[in-house]
Structure formats: structure tokens, C-alpha cells
Amino acid sequence: MEAFYQALHSIGYTHPVHPTMVYLPIGCVMAAFIFALLSLLFRGRGLSISARHCVVLALVGIFPAVALGYMDWQYIRGGTWVFAIKMKIGLAAVLFILL
């Protein structure tokens, strides 16, 4: 893990990596909801297929987001169990189950 963060620091990236990765599953879940809603309103088969594709992409994107979140938590926070970390892990588990 140290080598990964040192490589990022050497190119000038000093921020946590996890926050940049969570946009993929979060955005895909939001897009899936919108496509599903529009599919129900307009009876569009193509919209429901797009919603399904967004769910699959969110499911694929949750794994690197969780892995990078774990790495950031260990490297930056030292693995301390604070309330915010417990909530984030719980919410990620709920999202994974719902996807």
C-alpha cells in the first residue's frame, strides 16, 4: 500500500483515492433510478434496459470503490473504528445487497 500512495505522491496526487472512485457507483445508481422512473412513466423498453445497464455498472464499480476506501482508511486513518467509518461500511453493504 505504501508503494501505491508513494507513486501517487510522486506525480503530485496527495488526496485520498476513494472519494474520486465512489462517483461511479453513486452516479450509476442515480441514473438507474431516473431511467427506471422514466421507463415506468413512458413505458419505454429501452429505458428499462438502460436502467439495468446502470445497475450492472454500479455493481462492478462498487468493488474498486470499496477496495480503495479500505486502503485509504488503513493508510490515512490508521484503521480506527469511528462512527463515520461504521456508517459508511454499513451503507456500502446495503447498497451492495440492493444492487
C-alpha positions in Angstrom: 0.0 0.0 0.0 2.8 2.3 0.8 4.2 2.0 -2.7 0.9 2.8 -4.2 0.5 6.0 -2.2 4.1 7.0 -2.8 3.7 6.6 -6.5 0.7 8.9 -6.4 2.6 11.4 -4.3 5.5 11.3 -6.8 3.1 12.6 -9.5 1.6 15.2 -7.3 -1.6 13.5 -6.2 -1.8 13.8 -2.5 -5.5 13.3 -1.9 -7.4 10.2 -0.8 -8.3 8.0 -3.8 -11.6 6.6 -2.6 -13.7 9.8 -3.0 -12.9 10.0 -6.7 -13.9 6.4 -7.2 -17.3 6.5 -5.4 -18.8 8.7 -8.1 -19.1 5.7 -10.5 -21.5 3.6 -8.3 -23.3 6.6 -6.9 -23.9 8.2 -10.3 -24.9 4.9 -11.8 -27.4 4.2 -9.1 -28.9 7.7 -9.6 -29.0 7.2 -13.4 -30.6 3.7 -12.9 -33.3 5.3 -10.7 -34.0 8.0 -13.3 -34.1 5.6 -16.2 -36.4 3.2 -14.3 -38.7 6.0 -13.4 -38.9 7.3 -17.0 -39.4 3.7 -18.1 -42.5 3.5 -15.9 -43.8 6.8 -17.0 -43.3 6.4 -20.7 -43.4 2.6 -21.0 -40.1 2.6 -22.7 -38.3 -0.8 -23.1 -35.1 0.9 -24.0 -35.1 3.0 -20.8 -35.5 -0.1 -18.6 -32.6 -1.8 -20.4 -30.5 1.4 -19.7 -31.5 1.2 -16.0 -30.4 -2.4 -15.9 -27.0 -1.5 -17.5 -26.5 1.3 -15.0 -27.2 -1.2 -12.1 -24.7 -3.6 -13.5 -22.1 -0.9 -14.0 -22.7 0.3 -10.4 -22.3 -3.3 -9.1 -19.0 -3.6 -11.0 -17.8 -0.1 -9.8 -18.6 -0.8 -6.1 -15.7 -3.3 -5.8 -12.8 -0.9 -6.6 -14.6 1.9 -4.6 -14.7 -0.4 -1.5 -11.1 -1.6 -2.1 -9.8 1.9 -2.4 -11.9 3.0 0.6 -10.3 0.3 2.7 -6.8 1.3 1.5 -7.5 5.0 2.3 -8.9 4.0 5.7 -5.9 2.0 6.6 -3.3 4.4 5.2 -4.7 7.7 6.2 -6.8 7.0 9.2 -4.8 4.0 10.6 -7.8 1.7 10.6 -9.5 3.5 13.6 -13.2 2.5 14.0 -15.0 5.8 14.3 -18.8 6.2 13.8 -18.5 7.6 10.3 -16.5 4.6 9.1 -19.0 2.2 10.6 -21.8 4.0 8.9 -20.0 4.1 5.5 -19.3 0.4 5.7 -22.9 -0.4 6.6 -24.3 1.8 3.8 -21.9 0.2 1.3 -23.1 -3.3 2.4 -26.8 -2.2 2.0 -26.0 -0.8 -1.5 -24.3 -4.0 -2.5 -27.2 -6.1 -1.3 -29.7 -3.9 -3.1 -27.8 -3.9 -6.3 
